[in-house]
Amino acid sequence: MIRVEITRSGTSNIRGAVVRSLEVCGHAGYAAHGEDIVCAAASATAFTAAGALEELCGAPLGCATERDGYFKLDVPAFADGDTAYRSEIIMEAACIGYRQIQASYPDYITVYEKVI
């Protein structure tokens, strides 16, 4: 099973608290390696969020850590208000994507949120 942990803190203009990190662990086990659509969806969501933060907000490449069955994205604090707002939208879109995957495949992916 894939476990997605979303960590929030502070105040957000979009939702109650800003997404500070996103951690994705495990393998879905929906299908064989290379054919697992749940793993593919979870990976695509994580890499899209990291790429969007880099290209649209100027986040450093080092904010994402990836290895087999694990991906962590630590969202940097952006001083510029417009950039911070764009990063919030990107991360909220990723969270929505993970919840949608969970709604379709609840036996293979679980999304947890915590506020610190």
N, C-alpha and C positions, 0 to 999 in steps of 0.2 A: 504494500500500500504506500502511496505517496502522502506525505504529511507536509502541508504548507503552513508555516507560522508567520503571521503578519504582526509586527510589533509597531505600536503607535505611541506617540507622546506629544505633548504641546497642544497648541490650538491650531485648527485648520479652518480655512475659508470654505472648504467643500464639505467636510464631515467633522465629527467631534474632535478628532485628533489626527495629526499628520503621520503618515506611514514613515517610519524610520528605517525599518529593515524588512526584508522578505527572505525567508529561508525555506528551501524546498529539499526534502530528503526522501530517499527511498525509490523503489520501483513499483509501478502499478501492478504488474502481474496480469494484466488484461490479455496479453498475447505474447508471442515469442519476441525475444530481443530483435529489434529492427522492424518489427511489425506492430508494436504496441502504440495504438493511437492515443491512449491516455497519457503515456509518458511523452509522446511527441507533443501533445497539446500543452502539457505542463512545461516542457522545455522551451517551446516556442514562446510561451507567455513570458517566461523569465528572461530569455535572451532579447525579446522585443523591448521589454521594460529597460533593461540595461543599455541596449543600443539607443533607445530614445533619450534616456538620460544623458548619454554621452553626446549624441549628435544635436539634440535640441536644447540642452541645458549646460553643456560643457563639463559634465561630470568626468572625473578621471577614470581611466580604465581600471585602476586598482580597487574601485569600489565594489567590484564583483569578484567572487571566488567560485570556481567551478571545478568539480571532479566527478568521476562516475557516481551517479546517484545522489549528487549533492550540488546545490547552487545557493549562494547567499549574496544578496545585494544590500549593501549598506548605503542608504541615501545620504549624500553629503548635505551639510547645511549651506544653503545658498544665500549670500548676503543681499543680492538684488531681488526685490519683491516680485518682479515679473518672472524671473527665472524660478524662484521658489514656487510660485503659483503653477507654472508649467510642470514642474517636477511633481507637485501634488496631483495634478490631472493624470499624468503618466502612471503614477503609482496606484491611484484609485482605479484606473482602467485595468491595470493588472489584477487588482483585488477582485474586481467584478468578473474578469475572465476566469480566475480560479474558482469563484463561487459558482459560475455557470458550468464549468467542467464538473464540479462536485455534484451539482444538481442532476447532471446527466449520467454520471458514473459514481454514485455514492459508495459503492463497495470497493473502489479503487483509489479514491483521493479524499482526503479530509483537510478542511481549512480551519485553522484556529486563529483567533485574533486576541492579542493581549495589549493592554495599555499600561505603560510604565510611567 
